[in-house]
Structure formats: structure tokens, C-alpha cells
């Protein structure tokens, strides 16, 4: 790419080419030099501070709440309980109610008569400083009557399990079936050579973002408007749900997201604190801010995963899988969070993975337990599905004595069958799964590495190689058939100033992905202007009319497509203005190097892009019927999901004396369609791999039998450390989606999907000589050591 010095607008330069180039991130200088602006940096006049009093009981009746000492503490403005708020007490809505769900458990912003998990908000203290609020919160005295507790999903469904909500028998929030009937599966399996079953656990984990949640609410009594600052991934959904929860009309609500220190899905929904602070600011007439502590984050912010999978697979003698049945027990926590019901449904839809399996039968139980709610977490259903099917593929290969690479090739959906509708009725747009697998094998030098493995085993070393092939869906097309109450389309508004500078307004919200750079590249290439002339504006509902937000790797494919469409509309109008200025037919006008000129050398007259912008905005001499200004809006509604895919391969060595796992090599080949910025795409893959390694190796949110969290700090929880990170060898195949003009599929979540199956398959391959058949995540040294010891005995 040629980087051009700034010149006068009438000087011809090389035409910019941005898409497909590793343009340096524009946002990094500000963020890395301390000039970022986060919610806790915003301090309006009269700011007050809130502290939440949270339940220390997992399940109990609230017998009394004594707030007298807290109210008398220094600096305290108010102390409020559910009874104090009365009719103002917000009820927290959800966005994803599956079609078979007739109702959801009622979740109040503050517990009324009963608490259902450790960390549930019971009271809120507002004071002049945060320290005063925290000190006073410790003085709130709550008397509980303990109730029986259940924390595991399958245990919650037992007839004698304690009931969380009277209107949900057996603690079942929903039971959803999709695909073939059980009888159809049995009929298909009857003719199979092999039928085997597996029980797999995808453990509960935390997003653990660098920046915990923070909320600042300002209610203006003069205009009756609410302004809410919060680090959310979706300002418009928070705005809508905040209106529903508080009764403040939606057009009187403004939600602003400044910089966000990591989201990963946990910052995607409306939380009780958001609504609480809005109501309190309205009550006291002053702005109020609350910032989550790390310990609060582990119990108050929604977790991810927590699925138990019972899998039955039927295969022919040659390894062709003919039928798959899954039963998922999804622990949704004490309530249904914003998208909590949809994640296990997504995992079920993606269960067939990359494979052409004609008969698929699936059941999903949403299980209510005395634990924190579960919500989206990077990948949101696709990592769970990939783990399920890739562990299943390895089990089939081992039972039949066929190499798992060959099993995959025999079952892959071939490229010529796309678009392909799976056994659960889900359509995949495009793919070349065998191509990604082969590239990964070539990068590994598979045959040579297998020989190294044989030599290592002769030396008594436990070395293993594992594969994780995956397909996901991104871009969120029309998912209303699943009850997802969000639109799929995105809009972009582009306005050009009199000097030719460009502002792009979008409804997505960046949280470290590099959106400021990526969207500038798309617009810059379409309009042929320098990136420095483009300003991208995100995260303000008063600026961007609508948006569905940043999740599901949808930003580039949806908002990027809308940006490209709006930029094209700008250039069509600009060309008409230029033709009028040049007094020629619009068909004779060409554009290059920020200059409009006449084709064929008919005249040497030319006008610059900024001159055209000035004429359009002045509006005194325009083509007939053309409105003044260079401002356009475009909407992009995806016709369906896109389906990124790839293959990850891990090579590990296990120390049999300690159970520690050393990742010797990690190879990732991903296909996210056409790539806008290769460096950013690779960075997304690296970040996802790190989080995937964290899950498979060490991360686990746990509770004891009384529902008390036993992993409430980083000492117990164990996110990945630097020494656990291998050198990541990455590659890309390119299979463009036919669904948008960019051909982009999405890369934000791909990296996290491959590590759990690849590393787990590698560890089990390493432990095969000692007889270990199964281990559940995470692969902590004590767990691996115990499996080795048990197998040897």
C-alpha cells in the first residue's frame, strides 16, 4: 500500500487501496497513551456514587432488612430496598424467548421477598463518595431464612430438587426439541455398524473483561430525559429495555457508550444496575455512578457456557455418520438473562458442525439453578457445538480404527453442496472444509510430526496431536423464528462537510476489535479519500438512529456492508454534482485521486472532491431535482447468516508425574471470507485462541453444595497466563460469502472455537497409551494426573 503525504486536493496522487491491507490501527495511539475515555472517567457536576448490597445466601427468604445504621452513616444520600422503590422497582426484560416458552421467571432489579443466588442485589446505597457508599453498605443488616439449594443442571430437574420459582415445575425454564424425532433417529441407528454414547461437559466460565461493568445515570428533571453512560455492546437494545424497565419513554432515553475495556458478550444485555441507577437518578435529581468490583463481577455479571451434553452417534463401518442425537442440559442460572435462552438453542442448531449428517435429533433443557445467570460469551453456542461434534468424531475414529483425519474428510459437506441445509434445517452459505483442514495439516507437516510422536512414545514421552474443525454462523440474519427479539439489519449514515471531510455514524459499538480502522478502510476505498479524512462515530443513540450492536461477529458483514452502500450512494450523488459543475453528461465523468474529470480528454477541466462537497452543501447551483448536501443513509439487511469455518491443530506433551500440559505447537487456519484488514483479523484470531486456551486449560466457575462461589477471585479462577500461550501459527483460506458485497463473514469469534476440541483431542491422544479415555475441561494438572493414575490402576 502506498501511504500518501497530504497534498492540495487538486493534486493527483495514487488511488488509495485499503481493503485487504494491514492498515495500522488508528485507535491505538489514544488508548495506549492514556487518552481513552471510559465510564468511570465521566464525572458530571453533582455526581453521587452507589454501592450494591448483595446476597450472601444462594437461596433464602428475606425476613427483614434494617437500613437505619446505613442511612445515618456519613455522606449517605439514600438507602433503598425493593419495598422502598415500590411501583418504581424495575423488572428486567429479556430479548430471547424461544417459541416454546410461554413465560419467563420474573426478575426484579432488587430481590423482593427471596434471593436465588449469591450476588443477587438486595439493596442499594447512594452517597457522596464511593468509599462512603461502600462503608454504609456494610452496615445494612439483612436477616435470611435459608432454603435448600441446587446448583447443577441435571440435579435441578429431579423431582425432589428445591424449586426456584413456583410457576416453573421441575426448574425447567424450557424444553426445546429440534430436528428428527427420537423414533426417526432410532430407525436410522438400527442399521448402523456402530452406535456409541458420550457425556461431555462444557464448564461454566467468566468473560473476566479488563474493565468491569460501570454505569452512570443522569436524569434531567427539566426535560424529563435520561442519559445513561455504560460500557455496553449494544446501546440501542439497552435503550429499549431501559425504557421497558423504568417506564421512561424511549424517545426520552439516551444511551452512550464511551471506550469499552472488553465485552465478550457479558456486556450485551440490560442488567439490574442499569435500571436501578436510572430510577435513583430520577428520584434524587442528581447523577449517580456505580462501578463493579472484580469480586462483584464474578457473581453479578452473567457467566458463559455450563452445558452438559449427552451424545449418541450412529455410523457405518466406513466411518460415515448417519445419525446424531443430543440432549443438552443448559444451566441458565436463577433467571433468564437477556440472551440466555438462545445460547443453548444456537449450540443445538450448530451440533452437526462441518459434517453432512442426514438425521439429527436434539433436545435442550433450560435448567434453573441457584447460580448466577448465564449469557452470551465469545462464540455463544458455537464453541459448545464444535466441542461436542469434534469429540464425537474422535470417538468414532477410535472405535472404528480409522484415522480421524480420514473420518472428517468422509463426512465433510463438500463445496459443491453449498448452500447446504443441515439435518436441523439450518442453512450454511459456503464452505471448503477439506481445504482448511489440508492447509492446517500442511502447516503442521502432519506425516513428519506423527513420526516424531512415534519416536517420543518409544522414549516414554506422552505426546499428542489433536484436531478441531469447526463451522459457525455470523451476521445474524432473520432469527425471529427462534424468538430473538432484535432486528438483523444495520444502518450507516455518511455526511460530507464543506471541506470534503467525512463523518460516518454507525449503530455498532467497538470493544477493542479495531472498528475505527476497519470501517474507515471500507469507506475510504469506496470514496477514494484518505483515512485521515474520515471520522467514525459509534455508541450514542442520539446520533445513530438504530443499530443491533456488536456481537455474533456481525459488525463488518452488516454494518460494513451498510457503510459501503452509503458511500456508493454518496459518490453517485457527487458525480451528478460534478457533472453539473463541469457542464457535461454524468456518463462522461470519471473519478480518480479525489478528482472528477471528463473521460476521453474532451476537456482538461476538473473539480476536486472538496469542491463538489462545497457546491452540494451550498446548494445554489445543483442539477434539477437534486437536494443539497452530501449526506446519505443505507440499510443492509442480511438475507441469511454467514458461516465462517476453519481447522485448528494442537500438539501437546503431558508430564505424567505432574499432569501438566505443555502446548508445543498451535496451528489455526480460519476462513472468514474476504478480509478487510489481515492484521486485525489475525489479532482477533490470536485473542480468541487465548480465551479458548483459558477455557480448556484452567478456567472454571464453581460453587459448593450450598451455592457459595468457590472461584471468586483470579487466584482460584485461573485465566490463561503468558507462559501457557504457545506461538500461534495462523493461516487463512478465503471463501467469500454470497450474502454481502464485501464477501466478509466475520472473524471475531472464530479463534475461540477451535482450541477446546483441538487441545482436548491432543491430550487424549497423548494419554491413549496409558489408557485414559475421557477427561472433562479444564485440564488442570491435578485433574490430568488423577486420570492418569486411575487409568494405570
Secondary structure, DSSP 8 states (H G I E B T S, - for coil): --------TTS-------TTS----SSHHHHHTT----GGG---TT-EEEEEEE-S-SSEEEEEEE-HHHHHSTTEEEEEEHHHHGGG--B---SB--TT-------BSS-SSEE-STT-EEEEEEESSHHHHHHHHTT-EEEEEE-----SHHHHTSTTS--S-TTSGGGEEEEEEEES-HHHHHHHHHT-SEEEEEEEEEEEE----SS--EEEEEEETTTTEEEEEE--S-HHHHHHHHHHHH---GGGEEEE----S--TTTTSS--HHHHHHHHHHHHHSS-EEEE--HHHHHHHS-BEEEEEEEEEEEE-TTS-EEEEEEEEEEEEESS--TTHHHHHHHHHHTTTTTB--SEEEEEEEEEE-SS--B---TTTTHHHHHHHHHHHHHHHHHHHT--HHHHHHHHB--GGG-SEE-TTS-EE----HHHHHHHHHHHHTHHHHHHHHHHHHHTT-EEEEEEEEEE--BS----GGGTB-S---EEEEEEE-TTS-EEEEES---SSS-HHHHHHHHHHHHHT--GGGEEEE-SBTTTSS----S-TT-IIIIIIHHHHHHHHHHHHHHHHHHHHHHTS-GGGEEEETTEEEEGGGS---EEEHHHHHHHHHH-SS--TT--SSEEEEEEE--SS-B--EEEEEEEEEE-TTT--EEEEEEEEEEE-BS-S-HHHHHHHHHHHHHHHHHHHHT----B-TTS-BS--SHHHH----GGG---EEEEE-----SSSTT-B---TTHHHHHHHHHHHHHHHHHHGGGT-----S---HHHHHHHHHHHH-
